[in-house]
Amino acid sequence: MVLSSWGCAAPGGGNSNDAEPLTIARQGSFFVGGRNLKSDNLSLLPAYAPSGTIAVEQMYVHFQEPVAATRPPVVLVHGCCLTGKTWETTPDGRMGWDEFFVRRGFPTYVVDQASRGRSAADPSSIVQVKAGRAGADALPQVFGAAQEGAWTIFRFGPEYPKVFPGMQFPLEAQAEFWKQMVPDWLNALPTPNPTVPALSELAQRLNGAVLMSHSQSGIYPFQTATLDRRGVAGIVSIEPGACPAAASDMRPFAGMPILVLWGDYVDQSPRWAPRLKQCREFVEAANKAGAKAEMVMLADVGFPGASHMLMQDRHSLKIGEWLAGWLDRHVAR
Amino acid sequence: MVLSSWGCAAPGGGNSNDAEPLTIARQGSFFVGGRNLKSDNLSLLPAYAPSGTIAVEQMYVHFQEPVAATRPPVVLVHGCCLTGKTWETTPDGRMGWDEFFVRRGFPTYVVDQASRGRSAADPSSIVQVKAGRAGADALPQVFGAAQEGAWTIFRFGPEYPKVFPGMQFPLEAQAEFWKQMVPDWLNALPTPNPTVPALSELAQRLNGAVLMSHSQSGIYPFQTATLDRRGVAGIVSIEPGACPAAASDMRPFAGMPILVLWGDYVDQSPRWAPRLKQCREFVEAANKAGAKAEMVMLADVGFPGASHMLMQDRHSLKIGEWLAGWLDRHVAR
């Protein structure tokens, strides 16, 4: 193939040799959702007016489309205390899933959750309290995840700084990884998180997309399908913080391909083991209601040692390849 | 050229037909700068520890490299109340300068300023005040820019909602534009802004780059060159909020190509007219000290009607083309 040495798209739209240049049909970014809010607490600075309108609750979306998409669009949604950066270049400098899925023929959409990253938060209550117009209780419940605590949550090891044997996260690049973490405004937002209706709007605009979530956002694709099934072609929930309760209404999931995917060491984690159990109950209940749901432990399909941040682990692209195969087998075009 | 119909790179590394697919040699993201901070005020939630280490002041960078770069790297730095989104797809859905410059053979780096977008802010003082451990004065001086006030600052018109005759910003897409705006933490940061040393580190890593700033960040490339000239191949300051004082040390700019670029209606703006005057004085002083500085009004080179957000105006790609030509004429490889 002379053409491929020029970095052209391989037949089928993907770029199968990851060392070659990447050819994309279209890329860009836009916002979905959001609403205008009038506030009298926007600024205490003379150069900026205290009162006026701002847009809040919108969701930033960055996308790349392969030249000839052969596979369904995927929407990548990050977890707690992180942004869309989760899916980009790994801390040790390898290709992220944002590019990997494009190279495999999937139009790929990476979002920043509402009030995180490039999706604006509302500063009003901070300004209001600083001005003495409200008490400290009015402040948003913003939090940062400390590296020491996140170490355990991300299952790099049982406790900071111990490491699980065989764990695949590139810890030599952890300083770069910690820089990915941002303050989390989740608890300052209404329920459901505005990211959920925005995901629904995006999935419908795309006329069908696989919603791929992680951790804190694990429940969002399920909430999206419950809000409106249209556009939800499938769900991949990676290490979800929660699955829908087994006793809840399973009708939104009838016929829907669903993968709940887990890394390693889950049973050794007091934080994650109950979530695994709860998701197993969900998968059983969903399948009784006609869903095509599956729970997979990566160690059982050839990938032991996966951390909670498995899209950045040393074997992240092999896991991505397996995931692309799962989507081929389960999600209709 | 049969090859070009396959979306291959044009000779010289650029993709000269903007309707064709884009071929890039490499893309990705990383952080520059940052430091670890220990805090006892990270969280009031039982699920996240109150104490521990977070990384702050790092700068997020997203980049794309053309197949055969024929022109120097450019680093695009957004202004007040915005993020790197400034340089991406315009509100009315046209190509942003992030892609345009790649197609013209420039390796292109888009940053989020420290404490903005995907570059983490420090939530400690919010948590501290909410917990009653400090008074409201300790809160960060965060502000949001109201749409009504920003209208005048961005020179869409003399006052909201009046429009300057012939103004080129795509106001029919303003709802999408307002969603780009985020709370601004600038005043909660040390001086110089941590973005400045991060830009210096980035420019040196790139072994020479043009620093292109906008508005609030207009002064940053000058501060970067003053901190350390290494790596600063040239400066394009678009509608800077300030230029260096004419009485300040001009030695860092000796021999340096500098463009201070302005849109239209500046003389009609009480906010901007003094800044134009101040920058004119800087350019004169810099040139006396051996700089290769130039101030250009876009209306004088064939582009009347440019707003403050000129990289998103209807004629943004024509302005970009002019700018690429300026860089060819003034910045050495």
Interface residues (C-beta under 8 A of the other chain):
Chain A: L3 W6 G7 C8 A9 P21 L22 T23 I24 A25 R26 Q27 G28 S29 F30 F31 G34 N36 S39 L42 S43 L44 L45 Y48 A49 S51 G52 T53 I54 A55 Q58 Y60 H62 V67 T83 G84 K85 E88 T89 G93 M95 G96 E99 D112 G117 R118 S119 A120 A121 D122 P123 S124 I126 V127 V129 K130 A131 G132 A136 D137 L139 P140 Q141 V142 F143 G144 A145 A146 Q147 E148 G149 A175 E176 W178 K179 Q180 M181 V182 P183 N187
Chain B: L3 W6 G7 C8 A9 P21 L22 T23 I24 A25 R26 Q27 G28 S29 F30 F31 G34 N36 S39 L42 S43 L44 L45 Y48 A49 S51 G52 T53 I54 A55 Q58 Y60 H62 V67 T83 G84 K85 E88 T89 G93 M95 G96 E99 D112 G117 R118 S119 A120 A121 D122 P123 S124 I126 V127 V129 K130 A131 G132 A136 D137 L139 P140 Q141 V142 F143 G144 A145 A146 Q147 E148 G149 A175 E176 W178 K179 Q180 M181 V182 P183 N187
